[in-house]
Amino acid sequence: MTISRVVTLKNAVFLAGLALGAYHLMVVSGVIAISTMPMRVTHVMLALSLLFVIKPASERMAGTKLNAALSFVLVVATVCASAYLLTRWKAIAFSGGITNDTDFIAGVVLIAVVFEAARRGIGWILAGITFVFFLYPFLAPYLPGVLEGRGSNLQRIVVVLTMDTQGIYGIPVGVAATYIIVFTIFGALLSNFGAGDFFFELSNRCTRGLRAASAKSAVLFSTLIGMVSGSAAGNVAVTGTVTIPIMKREGYKPHQAAAIEAVASTGGQIMPPVMGAAAFIMAEIVGVPYTSIMLAAIIPALLFFSSAFMVVHLQAVKSDIVPNASVASEDDVPLWKVLLDGSPFIAAFGTLIGVMLSGYSPFMASLWAMAVLIVGDIIWQRKIDLAFFQKITTSISEGARSVVTISAACAAAGIIAGILGVTGLGSKIATLIDVASAGYLFLALFFTMVTSIILGMGLPTTAAYLILATVVAPALVKLGVPVLTAHFFVFYYGCISTITPPVALASYVAGGIAGANVNKVGWTAASYAATSFVLPFAFVYGPGLLMGGTYVENAFAVVTAALGTFAIAVAIIGCLTNHLSPVLRAMSAVAGLSLLFQGWISGAIGICLFAAVFIMDRTSKTSPKEAHQ
């Protein structure tokens, strides 16, 4: 491929992304008035067409004429089938679902391109899972036990999946076309206007002079970036190149530095006010305002990051890493100056939170936040030049392009949701978990956890949650778990699947940056995030963690969970102020689990056990330095 062709293709992709982003900004802001079905069809058409241009059929075929030809055919097929549906959807809706042969052909083409988009954009795992669900209606009569069903014909399945809002054009795609794309553009604006530098400097200032300053700075930095990045692995790629080398220089081993970065980047998906894209989808599926999702997520998110802080601090104590102010920053700019320089970003986040708390939709809040950010930059920089407009156009294009893989995942999840709805498979899976657990909630939660982690492995957070929300969460609801709690339960395991071996995407990216064994990074990250494997059980048994109890219950839940988190961190690292014996580590682990269980008796047991560990640690004569040697 010649240089001129590469440049031309790059420009075409940039302009296509700009057009996609500008179109959706005008739709969500009300400049363009369009009904639900045409908006979703148009979004899928534009997003998938752009994805086929950006993503090659395979790494080996990238840049070849065969890949270009295949991509061209897929783009033409996507545009033609979508354009045809735009002319027919209203007639089909008004006729009660009567379709013709051409409708069927267009539907088959749309399903095929969604499968290929999921494969190219996310990978074989999501495409394979989606295909298995797609085959179920045709195999159901031949399956044993609870999975047996009446089955269905191809004509009906295609109509359900493509001709209304039950399948491909369901809630997930609707969220991608409104909430997610606006927030990815907001995130790109923050990045291009320099928010990354501000967040990094702020993180350094907040941790300067502390023990494990670089690791704590990495946790803060990755949290701030992770809130708007939408991808744990992507967040590692952005922040890890800065934080991992600094942690290694401070004294952390390569696999430890990589694991810390992977854990912190994963936690960014659960931190309000801008959680991962999956949180917006959760709000739509559960049917609650996004502010309710934010409120419920605050305490678990703070516990997650306090656990990360405790782990890196205790690891530094155990490894005898001493405070070193020089790793944080080279200059002497005071904190107030850092905050002043970052005032446009602070104002933008303040606007985002304030507008949402005022009752407006998240995408309207993000529009106002973007406006404040741009105006703030004009006021602060006091100039409007070509570079200023390039930042805006680049951000719109980058934000739109970053949503195309999410849209592919949402369309694939729509196929799964449609199959579950038309066949009743969802209730059968819920029944299967209910039967396997014999009605015991703890066993049901355990089976759900295992299923969630397995289904989420190898998938981005959004894709993982989409599958879990449609397949697994209904089982918990059937057992009496509140809907929001059930969705938070699977959402957390969908998030931490990115650091759970054997398929741990965030850990693999971090390991590559650190030059460490990726499997060792994965297991280390999973151990550092051990609290996260227990925390979802805690907020099922203790609604106070999701701010769903009385004031007393909420306060009790926060205090005991914070102590439990600390106790588990001590058990993971094996150090408090001195090296702990295996017996004391086990006692600390039991204390942490008891405190997280959210009961008065278990809380008292946990406090007594951890108090015993603390007293015995104080009387120990084995220092961390001696144990380390």
Secondary structure as GFF3:
##gff-version 3
##sequence-region A 1 629
A	DSSP	alpha_helix	3	28	.	.	.	ID=ss1
A	DSSP	alpha_helix	36	54	.	.	.	ID=ss2
A	DSSP	alpha_helix	65	94	.	.	.	ID=ss3
A	DSSP	alpha_helix	101	121	.	.	.	ID=ss4
A	DSSP	alpha_helix	124	139	.	.	.	ID=ss5
A	DSSP	three_ten_helix	140	142	.	.	.	ID=ss6
A	DSSP	three_ten_helix	145	147	.	.	.	ID=ss7
A	DSSP	alpha_helix	154	162	.	.	.	ID=ss8
A	DSSP	alpha_helix	171	175	.	.	.	ID=ss9
A	DSSP	pi_helix	176	180	.	.	.	ID=ss10
A	DSSP	alpha_helix	181	192	.	.	.	ID=ss11
A	DSSP	alpha_helix	195	207	.	.	.	ID=ss12
A	DSSP	alpha_helix	213	229	.	.	.	ID=ss13
A	DSSP	alpha_helix	232	250	.	.	.	ID=ss14
A	DSSP	alpha_helix	254	267	.	.	.	ID=ss15
A	DSSP	three_ten_helix	268	270	.	.	.	ID=ss16
A	DSSP	alpha_helix	277	286	.	.	.	ID=ss17
A	DSSP	alpha_helix	290	318	.	.	.	ID=ss18
A	DSSP	three_ten_helix	325	327	.	.	.	ID=ss19
A	DSSP	alpha_helix	335	341	.	.	.	ID=ss20
A	DSSP	alpha_helix	343	357	.	.	.	ID=ss21
A	DSSP	alpha_helix	362	381	.	.	.	ID=ss22
A	DSSP	alpha_helix	386	402	.	.	.	ID=ss23
A	DSSP	alpha_helix	404	423	.	.	.	ID=ss24
A	DSSP	alpha_helix	425	436	.	.	.	ID=ss25
A	DSSP	alpha_helix	441	456	.	.	.	ID=ss26
A	DSSP	alpha_helix	461	471	.	.	.	ID=ss27
A	DSSP	alpha_helix	473	478	.	.	.	ID=ss28
A	DSSP	alpha_helix	483	496	.	.	.	ID=ss29
A	DSSP	three_ten_helix	497	499	.	.	.	ID=ss30
A	DSSP	alpha_helix	505	514	.	.	.	ID=ss31
A	DSSP	alpha_helix	518	528	.	.	.	ID=ss32
A	DSSP	alpha_helix	530	541	.	.	.	ID=ss33
A	DSSP	three_ten_helix	543	546	.	.	.	ID=ss34
A	DSSP	alpha_helix	551	573	.	.	.	ID=ss35
A	DSSP	alpha_helix	582	596	.	.	.	ID=ss36
A	DSSP	alpha_helix	600	618	.	.	.	ID=ss37
A	DSSP	alpha_helix	624	628	.	.	.	ID=ss38
###
